[in-house]
Every structure is written in C-alpha cells, then in structure tokens.
Amino acid sequence: MSADFAGLPYRPCVGVMLVNAHGRVFVGKRIDNKEGDAWQMPQGGIDDGEDLHPAAFRELHEETGVTPDLVTVIAESREEHFYDLPGELLGKLWGGRFRGQRQRWLLLRFTGEDAHIDLEAHNPPEFCEWKWVEPEMLPDLIVPFKRRVYRQVLDEFRALI
C-alpha cells in the first residue's frame, strides 16, 4: 500500500451472514463487479450515529428485501474484521476516503420464504442474482481481497449455523 493511502481510516461496516433452515448461506452476485463471478454476503457501511443492529437490518433490507421480522439474531462477531482494498481500487471507492473496511458481522437465521427475497427492494440493486450455498463454499465465492475475512467469520459462526 502506498504511503498516500496508509494513513487513511477504515470504513465502518456491517456484514450479515444470513442462513436458512437448511444451514445454507445467502450470497448475491454483485452487479458492479467487472471481474466476473463475484458473490458476497450482504454488507455495507454504518452511517454516522447508527448502531450495529439497525445498520445490519437496513443493509439486509436494501440488498435482499428481507425485513427484520423475517430473521432471528443468532450471534454477533466478537471482534471487528479488517481488510485493505487492493491497489487498483485505492482512491476509487467511497470517495477515496478509506483504505478498506472494518466490519462487525451478525449471524441471522432467515425465517421467511424464498419469495420474500427481493433484490430490487432498493434502487439501484446491488445484486443481479442470489442463491443459497453451503457455508464452506463462501471463501471461494468472494473476491480474493475479502477471503481472509470470510474465513474468519465462517470459523467464528460455523458451530452456530
């Protein structure tokens, strides 16, 4: 990382591992990823003054259409997880104000039906497709610079899924 970006802060963010009754995890295929087959769990920035759980429910609804009454909170990550943006994205995302993200993750159990999932609940949508996957597949589906975080979150939540 160049010295220009090393002093930048990490963007506060929340991530949601949404699991169904069969122990599979929701992933969405990002619309804006030009590299091809990039899938991820719902996540996004925490607004100034916003608490973790409201931020998680807001992001979940914006990205999936799932409302808080359709989930049960199972766990919250014990610590924040950090990742740095790769060099080609530094200075381009989030107005160039951040070097990466610091994330708190929630494990949520989905109690609704697949028909409740609506990728166009927020305009513009972030995902163009979605699917339920086996938890062990998560690190292989995400862009490389987020894999370490996905492994850490999976390790922490595995026994609760």
PyMOL commands that set and color helices and strands:
alter all, ss='L'
color gray80, all
select helices_A, chain A and resi 3-6+52-64+68-70+93-96+114-116+135-141+144-160
alter helices_A, ss='H'
color red, helices_A
select strands_A, chain A and resi 10-19+25-30+39-40+43-45+71-76+81-84+100-110+127-133
alter strands_A, ss='S'
color yellow, strands_A
deselect
rebuild
show_as cartoon
